[in-house]
Amino acid sequence: MTIRNTDLTACLDRLRTTLGERLATGDSVREQHGKDWSRLPPALPDAVVFAESEDDVCRVLEACHEFGVPIVAHGNQSSLEGHILAIRGGIALNLTRMNQVLAVNEHDFDAVVQPGVTRKQLNQHLRDKGLFFAIDPGADATIGGMASTRASGTNAVRYGTMRETVTAARVVLPGGRVTRVGSRARKSSSGYDLVRLFVGSEGTLGIFTELTVRLHPIPEAVCVGACPFGAAASAIASVVDAMHMGLDVARIEFMDSLSIRMANSYSGLGLPVAPTLFVEFVGAPDHVDQQARAFGEIVAMHGALDFAWSRDPAERSRLWQARHESLYATTAWKPGAEVWRTDVCVPISRLADSIAAAQADIEGSGIDGKILGHVGDGNFHVAYLVDPKMESQRDAVRAMIARLNHQAIANGGTVSGEQGIGIAKLPYLLEEHGEMALEAMHLIKRALDPRGIMNPGKMGSEPSSLPKQATQS
């Protein structure tokens, strides 16, 4: 897909007359919208629009559809796989100014928000209502961005992902058409499930302007604990047993030895340097204490070095802050190094073997790498630290990431549990889904976006149009 200069100019001229200063073409603002948190090189849009209403979004999509100009939706730009890179140029549509909480329906446990509302902003708004928004990917991402990438995070083992959380939405389609999908009902068997079609579509089919999301009661008591082990396999075996026994786990996270060493250095965590589980139980005080004791018995059978648990809110904050700061701890560990991050998700029965294979790959490479993840649902992340002056290290990490993805698929899993596809994961879609499933994706893309303007070159695009970078991940 190539934009003709005349078409781009005509599109921008039309939008400038209606949007005024909300349309920006300066180099600095384009550079800000030409990168994310991924390892991929920047790709700048030709212009940036700061939408303030659904009408603004409609006008942009109408003009872009008419003139064949690509459009990429932006939130807080915390994606890790290149979702928001404007690899075909065009317009970056910044939705962060659409940040109103439109309604909170306390008795129905849901809220209606604009796409630019962040998860922390929503929870601050809900603080006095005894409710909270459960999806917690770590970064203070926008709700629209989280829906677009089908985000999840540390709470997914109990509360699910954005797939289960978004019950309805308003979506602007190419040409500026607005559709509403889903409802506020707790369940439905009416028609195709269009909500879940758009959730996770990464802005390739339409753009959210309003989302209805599920809320949950703030638990009466919370119990957290940290549990080091002599070996990662023992930690993972404990997770599998805890899940099989039906323990009421709210969060259960794994951090390998290097992850703990980094957290001790960056966040002052002060834990023994060993493969470690962070665990959380919620509910009535007696219930969380009983669950913690039961978990302690399980980990003791697997040789845990210790298990200290507490209902102290300060201890809870200390542990989870360190977990959420893992991204920054990795960056600070070796200044100047490139951090290459990826994730996979496998059936929990294959989790121990999958993590062991990833660890063996790292140890055999001589490159620093760490493993952590939301192991209660089989999702783990690997971060590699690459010397930017050594192309041989880049090649080695590319090969390790490829092996990680191939192994996940072979184990009955997926190449991404929560980071999404973007650009970096595109080469693995065919292997995971097969030709017919990919063709179905292409047919849906063509039906809703016949001119191919919505985040082009990404998921749902024709194989021949995929970006060259996609073959280099």
Secondary structure, DSSP 8 states (H G I E B T S, - for coil): ----HHHHHHHHHHHHHHHGGGEE--HHHHHHTS--SSSS-----SEEEE--SHHHHHHHHHHHHHHT--EEEESS---SSSTT--TT--EEEE-TT---EEEEEGGGTEEEE-TT-BHHHHHHHHGGGTEE---B-SS--BHHHHHHHT--BTTHHHH--HHHHEEEEEEEETTTEEEEEE-SSS---SS--HHHHHTTSTTSS-EEEEEEEE-EE--SEEEEEEEEBSSHHHHHHHHHHHHHTT--EEEEEEE-HHHHHHHHHHH-----SS-EEEEEEEESHHHHHHHHHHHHHHHHHTTBS--EEE--HHHHHHHHHHHHTHHHHHHHHSTT-EEEEEEEE--GGGHHHHHHHHHHHHHHHTS-EEEEEEGGGTEEEEEEEE-TT-HHHHHHHHHHHHHHHHHHHHTT-BS-SSS--TTTTGGGHHHHH-HHHHHHHHHHHHHH-TT--BSTTSTTS-GGG--GGGGG-
